[in-house]
Amino acid sequence: MCSAGEPLWVRSVETGRDVLNYDEYARRFQRGDDPAVDQRTGWSVEASRETGVAYLDTTQLVNAFMDVNQWKELLPTMISKAATLAVIRAGENDDKDGVVQLMFAEVQTLTPLVPTREFHFLRHCKKLTADKWAVVDVSVDNVEPDARTSSTACECLKKPSGCVIEEQTNGRCKVTWVEHAATPRFRRCTGRRPRVAWRSARGAGWRRSGSSASDGLLDGDQHSDKGLGW
């Protein structure tokens, strides 16, 4: 999802941004022995991909994604609630390479058109090369009802999502971000098929946050590159 080009992703003539080709997605990822969530009646898939430059180095940004408190501080207008429920696999000597965590997040947007969404998911951090990391999220099925923290939030599923973080010069890094979710197709969970999570992060949460950790974090209106590896 992060590295693929056409035909999985096509460039929008109107916006110049990457748009998921849903027919190609279904053809490529549907498995005959496993009814994928996007094939269930009443569910729809949303996906977006963008690239930006973060004014943090890779170590700082990776640590922020893997520490729930730093993550909330990094995206205060996007992450309304979050918790690490369990550490499935810990790193050695605080190394984040290979860490797997069970996490919860309640994600909000700055538009009433998209309701608050609740996710339970595994987050895996992997060092790909000396200067490139991947942070990958995927939802856990069959969450117990009492694990819900809100009666109004819409319980959704994260399909493989996350980001690739590449070290750049002068303490910056390039972030390729994929949001990929399955949502129930009924009134209180539906909205525009948006770039909402990324736009909230890049716009209100990452660029205009008052937090010193995220002041001016992302810059530019860059789009996805075809040559990035996941």
C-alpha positions in Angstrom: 0.0 0.0 0.0 2.8 2.4 0.7 5.1 1.6 -2.2 2.7 0.6 -5.0 2.0 2.9 -7.9 -0.5 2.5 -10.7 -2.9 0.7 -11.0 -3.4 0.4 -7.3 -3.1 4.1 -6.8 -4.1 6.7 -9.4 -3.4 10.4 -9.4 -6.5 12.6 -9.1 -6.8 15.0 -11.9 -8.7 17.4 -9.6 -6.5 17.4 -6.6 -3.2 15.9 -7.8 -3.2 13.4 -4.9 -3.2 9.7 -4.8 -6.6 7.9 -4.9 -7.1 4.2 -4.2 -8.4 2.2 -7.2 -11.0 0.1 -5.3 -11.5 -2.4 -8.1 -7.7 -3.1 -8.3 -7.6 -3.2 -4.5 -10.3 -5.9 -4.4 -8.7 -7.9 -7.2 -5.3 -7.8 -5.6 -6.1 -8.4 -1.9 -9.3 -10.4 -1.8 -8.7 -13.9 -0.5 -11.1 -16.7 -1.4 -10.6 -18.5 1.9 -11.1 -15.5 4.1 -14.0 -13.1 3.6 -12.3 -9.8 3.9 -14.0 -7.1 6.0 -14.4 -4.9 3.0 -16.5 -7.6 1.3 -19.0 -7.8 4.2 -22.4 -6.3 3.6 -22.6 -2.9 5.0 -18.9 -2.1 5.2 -16.8 0.2 3.0 -13.0 0.7 2.6 -11.4 4.1 2.8 -7.8 4.8 1.9 -5.5 7.7 1.4 -1.7 8.3 0.9 0.4 11.4 1.2 4.0 12.4 1.8 5.5 15.2 3.9 8.7 16.3 5.6 8.8 16.1 9.4 11.1 18.4 11.4 12.1 15.6 13.7 14.8 12.9 13.1 13.7 9.3 12.6 14.5 8.3 16.2 12.3 11.0 17.7 9.4 10.3 15.4 9.6 6.5 15.8 9.7 6.9 19.6 6.7 9.3 19.4 4.6 6.7 17.5 5.5 3.9 19.9 4.9 5.9 23.2 1.2 6.5 23.6 1.7 9.7 25.6 4.0 11.2 23.0 1.7 10.1 20.2 -1.2 12.0 21.8 0.9 15.1 22.3 2.1 14.9 18.7 -1.5 14.8 17.4 -3.6 16.5 20.0 -6.4 17.5 17.7 -6.6 14.1 16.1 -6.1 11.6 18.9 -8.7 12.2 21.6 -8.0 9.0 23.5 -5.3 6.4 23.3 -3.8 3.6 25.4 -1.2 0.8 25.1 -3.2 -2.3 26.2 -0.3 -4.8 26.0 3.2 -5.1 24.8 3.3 -8.3 22.7 7.0 -8.1 21.9 9.4 -5.7 23.5 12.6 -4.4 22.1 16.1 -4.8 23.7 17.6 -1.8 25.5 14.8 0.5 24.4 15.3 -0.3 20.8 12.0 0.0 19.0 13.0 -2.4 16.2 10.6 -5.4 16.2 8.3 -4.0 19.0 4.6 -5.1 18.7 2.0 -3.4 20.9 -1.8 -3.9 21.3 -3.2 -0.4 21.2 -6.5 1.6 21.4 -7.2 4.9 19.9 -10.2 7.2 19.5 -9.7 9.3 16.4 -11.5 12.6 15.9 -11.6 15.1 13.0 -12.3 18.8 12.8 -15.4 18.3 10.8 -18.9 17.1 12.0 -19.2 15.2 8.7 -17.1 12.4 10.0 -17.8 11.0 13.5 -15.3 10.0 16.1 -13.9 6.5 15.3 -12.6 3.9 17.7 -9.9 1.4 16.8 -8.2 -1.5 18.6 -5.1 -2.5 16.7 -1.6 -4.0 16.7 1.2 -1.5 16.0 4.5 -3.0 14.8 7.7 -1.1 14.4 10.4 -2.3 12.1 13.8 -0.9 11.1 14.1 -1.5 7.3 17.6 0.0 6.8 20.0 2.2 8.7 17.9 5.3 7.9 14.4 3.9 7.2 11.7 2.7 9.5 8.2 1.4 9.1 5.4 1.7 11.7 2.5 -0.5 10.7 -1.0 -0.8 12.2 -3.7 -3.5 11.7 -6.8 -4.1 13.7 -7.5 -7.0 16.0 -10.8 -8.8 15.3 -13.4 -9.8 18.0 -12.8 -7.0 20.5 -14.7 -7.7 23.7 -17.7 -5.4 24.1 -16.5 -4.1 27.5 -13.3 -2.9 25.8 -15.4 -0.1 24.2 -14.8 3.2 25.9 -17.5 5.2 24.3 -21.1 4.5 23.4 -21.1 7.2 20.7 -17.8 6.4 18.9 -18.0 4.3 15.7 -16.0 1.1 16.1 -14.0 0.7 12.9 -11.2 -1.5 11.7 -7.7 -0.5 10.6 -6.6 -2.5 7.5 -2.8 -2.4 7.0 -1.9 1.2 7.6 1.0 3.3 8.9 4.0 5.1 7.6 7.5 4.8 6.3 9.9 7.2 7.9 13.2 8.0 6.0 16.0 10.1 7.4 16.8 13.3 5.6 19.4 16.0 6.2 19.4 18.6 8.9 17.4 16.6 11.5 14.4 16.1 9.2 12.7 13.0 7.9 10.4 12.1 5.0 7.1 10.5 6.0 4.9 8.5 3.6 1.6 8.0 5.4 -1.1 5.5 4.4 -4.5 5.6 6.1 -6.5 2.5 5.3 -9.7 1.6 7.2 -12.9 -0.3 7.0 -16.0 1.4 8.3 -19.6 0.4 8.8 -21.7 1.9 6.1 -24.5 3.4 8.2 -25.4 6.9 9.0 -23.5 7.6 12.2 -20.2 6.2 10.8 -20.3 7.5 7.2 -18.9 10.7 5.9 -17.0 11.8 2.8 -14.5 9.2 1.6 -11.8 11.4 2.9 -8.1 12.0 3.4 -9.4 12.9 6.8 -6.8 11.3 9.1 -3.9 12.6 7.1 -5.3 16.1 6.6 -6.1 16.3 10.4 -2.6 15.2 11.2 -0.8 17.3 8.7 -3.1 20.3 9.0 -4.5 20.9 12.5 -2.7 18.2 14.5 0.8 18.3 13.2 1.3 21.8 11.8 -0.8 24.0 14.1 -0.5 22.2 17.4 0.8 24.3 20.2 2.9 21.4 21.5 6.6 22.1 21.2 7.1 18.5 19.9 4.9 19.1 16.9 5.4 22.8 16.1 6.0 23.0 12.4 6.4 19.3 12.2 5.3 18.8 8.6 6.0 21.0 5.7 5.0 21.2 2.1 2.2 19.7 0.1 4.1 16.8 -1.3 2.5 13.7 -2.8 3.4 10.0 -2.7 6.5 8.6 -4.5 6.3 5.3 -6.4 9.8 4.2 -5.4 9.4 3.9 -1.7 9.7 0.5 -0.1 7.4 -0.6 2.7 
